[in-house]
Amino acid sequence: MHAITVKDRDAGVSGLTFTELPHPHAAENDVIVEVHAAGFTPGELDWPSTWTDRAGRDRTPSVPGHELSGVVTELGYGTTGLTIGQRVFGLTDWTRNGTLAQYTAVEARNLAPLPAAVDHVTAAALPISGLTAWQALFDHAHLTTGQNVLIHGAAGGVGSIAVQLAREAGARVIATGRAADRDTALGLGADTFVDLQAEKLEEIGEVDVVLDVIGGEILERSTALVRPGGTLVTIAEQVTIQPHDGRAIFFVVEPDRARLADLAERLRHGRLKPIIGAVRTLAEAASAFTPDKRTPGKTIIRVKEA
């Protein structure tokens, strides 16, 4: 099968190769999925899990990408809940070969059924962004109706989903980003937009929840905006400063079949819309890690033509 692989950690993006790999094996509780569309995170080549397994052993050449939408073609021993020929989407294990391949092995529990009305490209944009946004807002920050939430990177993959979920939950949404992102964020339902390059973040006042995807100076400045009893949640870096009389949490997204199924229903009924930017072929995936210009939305790799 065709796949994108990496084997030289020092080579960075230039080490990504379009190559042939053996067909994957379905271990116990696995399924083999024929990948129709896949998503990736540009920073994956910096993650230790891209290069080693859970025991810390080298596992190269490895396949990056951890989001997929496709069709089940094989069931491993003991696998339940899915059937051959079923349309599925989900999030793969960080320490195993990923989704930038024609076929991949995935634990069945990491996948959810994909409604027929949702196309594979759209579905592949949802697993990491959708689960991250939901877990940040509701599992960690416990956002409720009537609260104020500050969402950084509101036109990005995670931020755009978070704006929509927070708005539907009845929260007041303050979105941030670049000036070019203003119309996108407001169109998704944000009540207010702050241009981080030209406007003062501190002028928004106190908020109940902050969702940070940027880190660094923005994370530090946002800490002071959390009102007593509030929560800052970040996916960018470990937290070193706590809000006064509040909480700050760093987390890594976890698979959740039930939540994926819920997000898929929101997609099907038009209550949720991922922002998709460029759509590339598998052979073009290596160049997608280093785009020549900033593209709004998430880049998706179309592995199989419909």
Phi, psi and omega in degrees: 000158176274146180201161169263128181231160172228144177218350180242106185296327182284344184281341181064216183298328180295345179274357177289132185228135173273115190214185177254138175229157174296153176299135183292156178259138178271109176282179179303133180070010176268164161231154169262129180246129168283115187281124175264323178211149184220151174240160180214167175247126185306330182276007185302329184290349176265353182278132176304326183293343175291336189249338183228160176272188183297335180271003180084010180273145179301134180234019179282154000288132183247158182255119178282181182093134182224010175238141180208159168221135184185207186229135179289128180244346183202143178248132174281168181300133176082001182286133178228161173092348178226160181228156177296136182090356182281139174282131183219164171211160181170197188238125183268166180297142181292330189256019176234167176304140188262216197253357178276063183202162180289331177221149176212152177264131184223142171297132184301327183293345180273358185244152175231153176298144180252121179302147183298334183282351182256125182281160187294322181297315178297316182297323182293342179276355191260325192305303182290312182296314183294312180293321178298313181299314181296311183297323179295310186287317192251321180283323183259316183267345178055045180299137180229167179305135176090350179278162175261132179231131176261121183242112178279152180062045191292344177261001179275184183302304180288313185299320182294322176291319180298320178301314182294318180292318181294319179298316180295331179283355178090018178271158172270124189252123173252116185255150175231164178164202175272165182304323182292346182269353188304306184297322179297311182297316180293325178293334178280348178121002178296143179278326183219150177233137178241121175280109185294343180269343186229347184239157183272117180299322186295343183283354180283342182085190184282149178227161179281324185221139170239131171248113184251132175236009188252314182080192176061222184299322181296319177298314181297315180293327181290332181303321182289347182270351183282120181288160179308131182087356182273181186221135168252128178240130179230147173247005188273321185194164177299144183277131177244345180235133178257142174297152177294119179058033177219190181238150171230130187229131168254137179212161174245133184302146179239147177298150180201099184299317182296319180290322175302317179297321178295316179297323178296322177294322176297320175300312185300325183265006177077015180272354182214138182219107174293148176268115182255129179265247180284148172240117184244163173278168178298321180295336180265001187298323181300317180290338180290339178289338179228073182296148181282348174209158181289124181247124177299143177088177185268134176281131180242140176261117177274108185275321180234131176289141182294000000 
